Amino acid sequence: MSESPLHPGHEPAAATRIFVRRVSVASAALLLLAGMVMAGPLSLRPRRNADAITHALAQGPHAGDCDQCHTTHGDDLSSPYPNALQGPDDNALCLRCHDTPWKGGSFATDPLYRGTGHGSSNSMLWPGPEPPARVEPDAPTKCLNCHEPHGQSDADGPIPQLTLKREEGLCLQCHDGSPAITNIQGELSKPYRHPVTNYTGRHTGPAESLPTDFGTTPVNQRHSECEDCHDPHTSRADALMGVQDGDASKTTLGVSRVAVLNGAAGAPPSYQFIAGSDTLTAPNSEYQLCFKCHSSWTTQPNGQTDMAMALNPSNPSYHPVEAAGRDVTIDPASFANGWTKDRITRCGSCHGSDFGAVQGPHGSTYPAILKASYAASSAPRDMSSNELCFSCHAYSVYGDPAAADATHQGSRFNKPGVTAGHAEHVGQDHVPCYACHVTHGSTNLPHLMVTGRSPGITDIVFTPTGGSCSASCHAPKDWTANYAR
């Protein structure tokens, strides 16, 4: 009988190197034995019968490796462990082979796994009903809460990575509010969301590293699965003080990202792909994760903004995602909720859940997965103090014409002959922010200004003391600055 290593190119360490027979008469007998033992009182979780296990093993990544985990007739019939296992029915047995950091792309090491919620929380317990719930006293944090070592199949065939369910079906079994506190399923049921549940079979695993893995070409390749942003073996909760400005959440630790190498304003940048196993290369910023799909590193859908180009710190103006803002003289009174001119913002500062404790851009009732209302339209309307812009920019400065004159000095712009420039436009003339400003960055104008919208600005000139403005709603007029730029 010929023998071969457990996995080609993946031998266990010398101390535990075991060579196994491929499926044989002895292995088939072992399966029958295991099937009988599984039905015994030592196993509190119902198992599939031997025929089902044999079928699964014939096509899964553990195919023919029965002897690696189970004893056989010729070896040791007196195993002290349930199911004729060669070791405890927990992570220790799995780690005999899965002992190489990042082998396969997602399992770093057991110590890193133990630092995650999956590896440390007593609520990490498969809830069932299909497969049946785990009820063993030592079941929490175990690999078998997510993986079936014999393989699992559904209507589409064998499930990759030996997981109990496919893609988000696995994660949402727990992340629906119970046993996990986070109700991600509720977020993904909102009108605007990442399209996690829209398709299946596009995500090919943690080794994805090419722009085409996330692009619109080839056709039907673009995807957004839980694993694109979260590594369940490495992610962990953020510190009590929350995520520091610009940093990626620790819930995304161990996931690949894209570093951007900026050039001149308006020029496409170059990129460096950083594998999930590289958790040390700085900076580890949230936008680098978003750039896998929302930048020209990949092939984006028609009409989608190239965020790397828009947020380039070489631009005349930009929201401070990659670097602090350019306007260092801005009045501190113009900010709200603790924001300052020096702070770095994150994609998640604007994009995320509109209510609840769930962090991250999973879903929202507002377009573009925004945390608060913001209509991307220049049509005249009243802007509320609860709208997204005023989460960071003071409504009293930019939107309330009835505020004291001194308050309006926090805005650099004054309407000619009037102290309230921004506030009168927004609060009295019903001009929304969108009519005059772009959101992420401008490659040709300061202050996130934009021309060509209707109603909106047709031409604008800046001087050290102000400038002049032509708009679709009025003839050219001069304006003055409250402070130098």
C-alpha atoms as one frame of an Amber mdcrd trajectory, in Angstrom:
protein
   0.000   0.000   0.000   1.508   3.324  -1.081   1.797   6.229   1.302   1.960
   9.998   0.732   2.180  13.146   2.838  -0.966  14.659   4.301  -0.971  17.581
   1.859   1.450  17.932  -1.065   3.920  20.649  -0.184   2.583  20.930   3.393
   4.218  18.512   5.785   3.671  18.877   9.527   6.694  19.565  11.714   9.108
  16.654  12.095   7.915  15.856  15.604   4.386  15.311  14.364   5.007  14.234
  10.769   2.565  11.491   9.958   2.183   9.740   6.644  -1.290   8.573   5.837
  -2.793   5.989   3.570  -5.202   7.117   0.894  -8.766   5.907   1.138  -8.608
   2.128   1.363 -10.525  -0.767   2.788  -9.030   0.038   6.177 -10.031   3.680
   5.886 -13.538   2.709   4.868 -13.709   0.499   7.912 -12.507   3.411   9.983
 -15.338   5.558   8.639 -17.840   2.938   9.697 -16.219   2.797  13.103 -16.253
   6.569  13.395 -19.876   6.607  12.318 -20.786   4.192  15.083 -18.785   6.092
  17.685 -20.312   9.371  16.577 -23.714   7.997  17.421 -22.584   7.228  20.944
 -23.126   9.225  24.115 -19.699  10.912  23.952 -20.850  13.129  21.077 -23.534
  15.637  21.992 -23.748  17.128  18.517 -25.643  14.998  15.983 -23.406  13.841
  13.168 -23.955  12.648   9.654 -23.896   8.949   8.960 -20.873   7.154   7.540
 -22.175   7.233   3.951 -22.524  11.003   4.049 -19.038  11.400   5.520 -17.518
   9.088   2.894 -19.155  11.118   0.113 -17.897  14.392   1.580 -14.363  13.127
   2.072 -14.195  11.931  -1.511 -14.298  15.526  -2.770 -13.045  17.778   0.050
  -9.508  18.994   0.840  -9.193  16.304   3.522  -9.979  13.551   1.006  -8.263
  10.308   1.979  -6.778  11.690   5.171  -8.824   9.628   7.609  -5.735   8.255
   9.377  -4.473  11.739  10.081  -7.257  12.383  12.578  -8.705   8.961  13.425
  -7.282   5.667  14.658  -7.842   2.552  12.529  -8.335  -1.167  13.190  -4.646
  -1.884  12.999  -3.514   0.971  15.199  -5.309   1.728  18.445  -8.851   0.702
  19.216  -8.554   2.018  22.728  -8.501   5.738  21.876  -9.658   7.748  24.906
 -11.193  10.370  22.618 -14.688  10.429  21.066 -15.129   9.472  17.425 -11.892
   7.415  17.429  -9.880  10.603  17.189  -6.137  10.721  17.711  -6.488  13.802
  19.886  -9.062  15.954  21.646 -12.054  17.000  19.619 -11.000  20.640  19.631
  -8.457  23.058  18.138  -5.472  21.030  19.352  -6.148  18.336  16.781  -6.575
  20.868  13.960  -3.333  22.615  14.915  -1.308  19.449  14.384  -1.465  20.265
  10.669  -2.555  23.898  10.540   0.655  25.043  12.199   2.194  27.247   9.494
   1.434  30.996   9.803  -0.808  32.274   7.020  -0.825  28.924   5.254  -3.795
  29.279   2.932  -3.955  33.007   3.498  -6.167  33.581   6.531  -5.111  31.587
   9.613  -2.143  33.443  11.094  -1.305  31.556  14.288  -3.220  30.115  17.194
  -2.117  32.941  19.569  -3.496  35.546  17.146  -6.723  33.575  16.852  -7.011
  33.403  20.636  -6.933  37.191  20.734 -10.040  37.472  18.553 -13.633  37.403
  19.686 -14.039  34.131  17.802 -11.145  32.617  19.719 -11.888  33.954  23.191
 -15.606  34.573  23.679 -17.859  32.008  25.332 -20.638  33.165  22.996 -18.666
  31.829  20.008 -20.921  28.807  19.676 -22.648  27.526  16.547 -26.375  28.175
  17.174 -27.884  25.784  14.619 -30.376  24.692  13.515 -28.588  23.424  10.392
 -26.202  21.874  11.100 -27.433  21.250  14.647 -26.275  23.557  17.416 -23.083
  22.848  19.318 -23.860  21.862  22.902 -20.605  20.348  24.191 -19.379  22.082
  27.363 -16.016  22.916  25.766 -17.433  23.914  22.365 -17.034  27.739  22.495
 -14.106  29.150  20.454 -13.517  25.850  18.662 -12.770  25.515  14.939 -15.737
  23.173  14.559 -18.143  26.051  15.212 -17.471  27.210  11.640 -15.777  24.250
   9.943 -16.784  20.679   9.176 -13.533  18.696   8.749 -15.261  16.053   6.621
 -16.620  18.682   4.238 -20.037  20.180   3.765 -22.130  20.571   0.613 -25.151
  22.592  -0.401 -27.208  22.893  -3.565 -24.223  24.457  -5.345 -21.827  21.647
  -4.412 -18.944  21.401  -1.928 -18.584  24.490   0.266 -15.065  26.013   0.132
 -12.793  26.116   3.194 -14.796  23.274   4.792 -17.169  25.811   6.333 -20.621
  24.858   7.562 -22.316  27.351   5.267 -21.302  29.363   2.232 -20.006  32.956
   2.397 -22.260  35.353   4.349 -24.541  32.449   5.244 -21.857  31.350   7.687
 -21.239  34.781   9.261 -24.878  35.810   9.512 -25.785  32.629  11.351 -24.361
  34.388  14.421 -24.087  38.047  13.369 -27.839  38.577  13.325 -27.987  39.883
  16.876 -27.580  36.493  18.577 -25.299  35.062  19.789 -23.112  37.906  18.439
 -24.197  41.346  19.644 -23.696  42.922  16.224 -26.724  42.605  13.959 -25.030
  42.753  10.567 -27.934  40.956   8.931 -30.186  43.882   9.839 -27.716  46.310
   8.284 -27.548  44.282   5.076 -31.339  44.401   4.847 -31.357  48.204   4.513
 -32.022  49.908   1.149 -28.386  50.979   0.672 -25.715  48.457   1.547 -22.653
  46.682   0.342 -24.033  43.980  -2.001 -22.899  41.073   0.149 -26.067  39.040
  -0.374 -26.560  39.804  -4.070 -24.441  37.017  -5.531 -22.361  33.996  -4.688
 -19.256  32.219  -5.930 -17.241  35.291  -6.953 -14.960  35.539  -3.925 -12.178
  32.998  -4.399 -10.465  33.234  -1.019  -7.859  35.156   0.963  -5.230  34.784
  -1.771  -6.993  37.328  -4.005  -4.345  39.895  -4.907  -4.946  41.085  -8.471
  -6.930  44.117  -9.642  -9.069  41.757 -11.709 -10.106  39.951  -8.503 -12.158
  43.014  -7.529 -12.957  44.605 -10.894 -15.742  44.756 -13.420 -13.491  42.873
 -15.827 -13.596  39.979 -16.276 -17.391  40.018 -16.241 -19.054  39.018 -12.962
 -15.856  39.208 -10.948 -16.605  42.271  -8.803 -17.818  41.294  -5.349 -18.185
  42.345  -1.736 -18.100  39.491   0.752 -17.543  39.540   4.497 -14.029  38.127
   3.998 -13.061  41.054   1.776 -13.038  43.268   4.864 -12.772  40.842   7.804
 -10.482  37.922   8.643 -12.357  35.859  11.263  -9.099  34.301  12.509  -7.358
  37.648  13.147  -9.885  40.469  13.594 -10.516  41.788  17.079 -12.441  44.495
  18.875 -11.164  48.059  18.850  -9.808  49.656  22.000 -12.187  51.420  24.359
 -11.189  54.836  23.004 -12.250  53.700  19.540 -10.393  53.946  16.245  -7.774
  56.686  16.076  -8.081  59.199  13.246  -7.314  57.558   9.926  -6.427  54.152
  11.320  -8.157  51.019  10.141 -10.433  49.299  12.615  -8.928  46.226  14.243
 -11.979  44.360  12.996 -10.251  44.503   9.583  -6.873  43.263  10.839  -5.359
  40.594   8.608  -7.174  41.694   5.432  -5.382  42.773   2.263  -5.273  46.443
   1.321  -3.886  48.803  -1.315  -1.353  51.553  -0.577  -1.483  54.549  -2.891
   1.545  56.389  -4.302   0.250  59.821  -5.255   1.450  62.029  -8.080   0.304
  65.433  -9.276  -3.289  66.586  -8.929  -5.488  64.952 -11.547  -2.913  62.276
 -12.397  -3.786  58.614 -11.814  -1.704  57.355  -8.874   0.276  54.143  -8.668
  -0.411  51.450  -6.108   1.160  48.768  -3.935  -0.870  45.730  -2.947  -0.338
  44.699   0.691  -1.270  41.137   1.608  -3.378  40.412   4.664  -0.433  38.675
   6.284   1.410  42.004   6.358   0.017  43.650   9.476   3.123  45.780  10.100
   3.573  47.982   7.017   2.548  51.515   7.974   0.273  53.222   7.613  -2.511
  50.699   8.057  -5.290  53.103   7.132  -8.940  52.433   6.545  -8.958  54.020
   3.077  -6.399  51.431   1.894  -9.000  48.720   2.402 -11.636  50.730   0.519
  -9.238  51.346  -2.373  -9.379  47.657  -3.335 -12.736  48.423  -4.935 -13.106
  52.211  -4.964  -9.993  53.304  -6.854  -8.364  52.972 -10.251  -6.235  50.126
  -8.867  -9.060  47.938 -10.154 -11.623  48.364 -12.940 -14.530  50.315 -11.477
 -18.130  50.470 -12.699 -18.914  53.304 -15.103 -19.596  56.529 -13.247 -18.022
  55.502  -9.935 -15.570  58.037  -8.450 -11.880  57.145  -8.353 -11.379  57.870
  -4.655  -7.594  57.703  -4.865  -7.588  60.555  -7.373 -10.231  62.567  -5.503
  -8.526  62.281  -2.100  -4.993  62.978  -3.353  -3.304  65.454  -0.949  -1.692
  67.092  -3.996  -5.124  68.361  -5.025  -5.990  72.034  -4.418  -8.604  70.743
  -1.948  -9.668  67.411  -0.492 -11.307  65.949   2.553  -8.447  65.023   4.919
  -8.522  61.247   4.567  -4.928  60.647   3.460  -3.423  63.784   4.981  -4.397
  66.772   7.125  -6.302  69.570   5.436  -4.561  72.234   3.372  -6.414  75.253
   4.824  -4.409  75.776   8.038  -5.989  79.170   8.820  -9.561  77.922   9.047
 -11.409  79.255  12.093 -11.706  76.634  14.884 -15.273  77.835  15.485 -16.279
  76.474  12.088 -16.077  72.874  13.325 -18.514  70.821  15.399 -18.326  67.713
  17.571 -14.635  67.984  18.399 -13.325  68.198  14.836 -10.342  70.444  14.098
  -8.278  71.500  11.097  -5.563  69.011  12.065  -7.696  65.880  12.365  -7.668
  63.071   9.840 -11.063  61.777   8.865 -11.944  58.271   7.686 -14.255  56.841
   5.068 -16.233  55.505   8.026 -16.677  59.017   9.413 -19.346  59.593   6.765
 -20.240  56.102   5.546 -21.832  53.622   7.917 -24.949  52.687   9.813 -27.506
  55.458  10.222 -28.472  54.158  13.653 -27.408  51.541  16.161 -24.067  50.413
  17.509 -22.852  48.578  14.408 -19.655  50.110  13.030 -18.622  50.076   9.382
 -20.340  50.672   6.024 -22.601  47.614   6.032 -25.899  49.343   5.373 -27.957
  52.522   5.761 -31.347  53.964   4.888 -29.507  56.806   3.141 -27.913  56.643
  -0.345 -24.193  55.864  -0.577 -24.424  54.132   2.835 -24.217  57.513   4.575
 -24.640  57.898   8.314 -27.016  60.841   7.906 -29.097  62.506   5.222 -27.335
  64.252   2.333 -29.023  64.697  -1.029 -26.579  64.776  -3.944 -28.655  67.389
  -5.754 -28.244  71.124  -6.303 -32.014  71.721  -6.380 -33.038  74.435  -3.877
 -34.071  72.986  -0.516 -33.849  73.596   3.217 -30.893  71.875   4.872 -31.433
  70.568   8.389 -28.875  70.842  11.181 -29.058  67.017  11.350 -27.664  66.545
   7.858 -24.336  64.852   7.278 -22.238  67.966   6.555 -23.087  69.412   9.960
 -21.688  66.363  11.750 -18.301  68.078  11.364 -19.052  71.617  10.131 -20.937
  73.898  12.532 -24.507  74.513  11.392 -24.557  77.837  13.249 -21.657  79.008
  11.063 -22.667  77.558   7.705 -26.428  77.119   7.804 -28.158  79.420  10.300
 -28.621  83.032   9.076 -30.161  83.982  12.434 -26.964  83.213  14.344 -24.912
  86.102  15.731 -22.700  87.982  13.280 -19.606  86.953  15.231 -20.534  83.315
  14.713 -20.604  83.760  10.944 -16.989  84.911  10.990 -16.107  81.219  11.299
 -16.926  80.995   7.594 -14.267  82.451   5.293 -16.874  83.497   2.723 -19.047
  86.641   3.080 -21.802  87.526   0.677 -21.175  91.113  -0.523 -22.453  93.611
   2.028 -23.751  90.879   4.352 -22.005  89.242   7.294 -23.569  85.820   6.726
 -22.114  84.387   3.536 -22.544  80.637   3.777 -25.378  80.818   6.265 -27.476
  83.155   4.165 -26.999  81.060   1.051 -27.878  77.830   2.847 -30.416  78.926
   5.434 -32.178  81.791   3.633 -31.660  81.269  -0.106 -32.108  77.481   0.170
 -28.886  76.667  -1.677 -27.631  73.218  -0.576 -23.933  72.506  -0.054 -23.946
  70.220  -3.105 -24.647  73.142  -5.488 -21.197  74.645  -4.897 -19.027  71.862
  -3.425 -17.793  68.409  -4.341 -17.654  65.868  -1.552 -14.307  64.075  -1.632
 -11.827  66.331  -3.429 -11.241  68.698  -6.316  -8.381  68.363  -8.788  -8.624
  72.004  -9.955 -10.277  74.275  -7.326  -9.690  75.124  -3.658 -12.297  74.773
  -0.891 -13.873  71.747  -2.628 -15.542  74.159  -5.055 -17.189  72.881  -8.211
 -18.540  74.618 -11.317 -21.144  73.585 -13.844 -24.024  72.508 -11.640 -27.445
  74.104 -12.072 -28.209  75.904  -9.957 -24.579  76.475  -9.059 -21.380  78.309
  -9.850 -20.411  78.982 -13.473 -17.062  80.655 -12.713 -15.099  81.647  -9.610
 -11.882  83.632  -9.046  -9.925  83.698  -5.765  -7.822  86.551  -4.393  -6.028
  86.916  -1.030  -8.933  89.030   0.277 -11.827  87.188  -1.360 -12.691  86.928
  -5.046 -15.539  87.023  -7.517 -18.238  84.551  -8.335 -20.552  84.014 -11.295
 -23.505  81.705 -10.753 -26.570  80.466 -12.583 -28.688  82.332 -10.029 -27.016
  85.739 -10.127 -24.687  87.988 -12.145 -20.946  88.158 -11.276 -20.380  89.468
  -7.759 -17.383  90.078  -5.560 -17.052  88.411  -2.191 -14.796  89.072   0.786
 -12.854  86.785   3.090 -13.194  86.791   6.867  -9.611  85.534   7.251  -6.576
  84.977   5.024  -5.901  81.634   3.449
